[in-house]
Amino acid sequence: MSLKRLLGRIAVVTASTDGIGFAIAQRLAREGAKVIVSSRKAKNVEAATEKLSQEGLSVTGLVCHVGKSEDRRKLFDEAKKLGGLDILVSNAAVNPEVGSVFDCSESSWDKIFEVNVKSSFMLAKEALPLLRESKAGRIIFISSIAGFQPFSLLGAYSVSKTALLGLVKAGAGHLASENITVNSICPGVIETRFSSSLTEGAAGEIALSQIPIGRFGKPHDVSGAVAFLASDDGAYVTGENLVIGGGMASRL
């Protein structure tokens, strides 16, 4: 990478050992940030950290289940050891059931909102003491285009991502005077293991027909937008939910 917009910055990226999260951690580190990589499984953290370290990137790996307060605390304790925190990217999400919103079981509904919404809120809240010490704090949630236009196969998940859009608006207004920006990235259909129910078989053919650019997105299509918001280039952007969807319908 020729861009080094994030030299001297410290970033936490949750669920960053695979897919979109890994691409974000890689891009931020390539632009000069010290990045704390995390996910629930130790073997995945070790593999991702090793791969990024082999590139010569400055990364630290930690096991973190975002639903556990003690795990979240470890992320921020590690950030303190590195010198503070400038960038929080909340990427962790779950979708235990495929189906329409009213077909979702109560247990899956609770799990979706526990991880996708509550944990994102708690990460941001708990990061604030460190972000307030930064000269340019950044909170970036990874939402979804489904937050604007719900996917029929991801009913409850879509609703949880709509909640994040509201969290961005409320949080941005609250923190703007402290020079902390709050935004989200809303990926469209990105080819990852997580999104396989949308990209494979008949569902994939239907989804592809709705993407004007004519292909599914790749994780690196998302990571560049995150790096922009995390950098000084994005300093005047707050309260926005940026769609990276290949032209898919998302708004009027």
N, C-alpha and C positions, 0 to 999 in steps of 0.2 A: 504494500500500500504506500502510495506517495503522500497521502494525507496523514498528518499527524496532529489532528485537531484536539486530541484528548490527552496529550502529554501532561503528566503530573496529576491526572484525575484518578479517582478510585471508584470502582463500580461494583455493585452487587447485582447479579443476574440469577433469578431463581429458575429452576427446571431448565438448566442450561447445558445438559450433557448430550442432547440429541435435538434434531429438527431445528425449529426456529430459534429456540433458546441457545443452542450451541452456536448457530450462525451469528447471533447477536453478540455473544461473548467473544467469539473470534474476531468480529469486526471491530468491537470496541478496543480489544487488545491490540489489534493491528494498527489502530489509530493512536496507540500510545498509552492507553489506560492500563492501570493495574486492576485485574478483574477477579472477583471471587465467584467461582463456578460452583453450582450446587445442584443436587437432586436427592431423591430418597435413597437410592441404592449406592453403596460404597463402591462396588465394582464399576458402575457407570461413571462415578465421579473420578475414580482413578484413571479410567481409560480416556476420558475427555481431557483431563488435566495433562496426562502424558502426551496426548496428540498435540495439544496447544503448546506445551512446553518445547516440543521438538521443533516448533516453528520459531523458537526463540522469544515467545511471548511471555509476558509477566502475568501468570495466573496462579491462583490458590484454589484448592478444591476442598469443599466441606459437604458432609452429608446433611441434608436439611429437608424435613417434611414441613412444609409451610403452615400446616395446621397445628403444629406443636410450638408453643411459645418458647420453650427452651432451645429448640433448633433455630428459631428466628433470632434469638438472643446471641447465639454463637456466630451467626453471620455478622452481626454488627460489632461484636467483640473483636472479630478478626479484622474488620474494617478499621477499628480503632488502632489495632496493632500496626496496620499499614500506614496510618496517618490521618484517618477520617473517612468521610464518604461524600462523594459529589453526585453520584448517579445511582438511582435505584430503578431496576427494570423488573417488574413483577410479571412473570411469564407463566407461572404454574397454573394448570387448569386440569380438570377432570371431566369426563363424560361417560359415566358407567352404563348408560342406557341409550340405545338408538330408538327413536320414535317420536311421535307428536307430543306436544306439551302435556295434554291431559291423559296421556297413556303412561306418564312418568310415575314411578312408585314414590311413596313418601320418603323412603330411605335414600333413593337416588337423588331426589330433589334436595334433601338436607345435605347430602355430601357435595353436590354441585355448588350449592350456595356457601357451604362451609369453606371450600377451597377456592372457588373462583371469585367470590365476592368478599367474604369476611376476612380471609387470609390476605387478600390484596390490601384491604383497608388497614389491617393490623400491621402489615409490613410498612406501609407508608407512615402510619402513626408512630411506630417505633423507630423509624429511620429519621424522624424529624429533628431530634436533638443534634444528630451529626450533620444533617443537611443544612441546618441553620448556621453551622460553623463554616460551611463552604461559601466561597464567593459566588458560586453559581449552581445552586442545588437543582437537581432534575429528578422528577418522578415520572416514570413512563410505564403505563399499564399496557399489557398486550390484550386487547379486546378481540373483536371479530366483526367482519362485515355482517355476520348474522345478528349482531346487536342492533343493526339498522333494519335489516330485512331477514326475519327469522327463517331458518332452514327447517323444512318439515321433518327431516330425519333427526334434527338436533333441537327439539322443542325447548326443553328446560335449559339446556346449555345456552341457547340463543337469548333467553330471558336473563340469564345471569350476566351475559355480556352486555345487554342493554343497561343493566344496573351499573356496570363499570363506566358507561358513557356519562351517566349522571354523577358518579363519583368524581370524574374528571372535572366536570363543570363546577361542582360545589367546592372541590379542593383547590382548583385554580384561583377562584375568586378569593378564597381564604388566605392563600399563601403568596399572592402576587406582590404584595407590599414588602415581602421578605426576600424578594429576588429568587424565589423557588418556583419553577415552572412545573405544571402538571398537565400531561397530555396522554393520549393513548394512540397506539397503532392498531388498526383494524384490518388484519389480513383477510383476503378473500380465500379462495380454495388453494391452499399451498400443499404441494406434494410432501407429506411426511407420514411416518408410521401412525401418528395420532389421527390423521385425516383420511385414512385408507377407506373408511366407510363411504366417503364422498367421492373418492377419485377412482375407485375400482368398479368394474362390472357395469351394469345398467345405470346405476346411480352416477358413475363417472361420466358416462356418455351424456346424460341429462345435464350434469353440472357444466361440462365442457361446452355444451351448446349455448350456455348462458354467459359465456365469457368472450366478449368481443375481440380481445387480443388473441384468442385462439389457442391458448395453452394454460395449463395449471401453473401457479406460481412456484418458485423455488425459495428455500429459506433465505438465500442471499438477497432476494428481492425485498425482503422485509428488513434485513439487518442494516442496510444503508440508510433507511429512513429513521431508524432508531439512533444511529450515529449522528445524523443531522440534528435531531432534537436534543441529543446529549451534548452537542458542541456549542460553541459560541455562535455558530451560524443559526441556531435555533433559539437564541436568547429572547427574541421578541414574540415567540410562539407559546401561548399557554391557553389552556381550556379547549384545546382542539382534539378531535378524534379523526385521525388521518387514515383514510381508506387506501389500502394497497391491494386492489382487487381486479386488475386487468380489465377494467371497464364495466364490471358487473354493476347492476342497478343497486344503489344504496340510499339515494336521497332524491327528493324532488329537484 
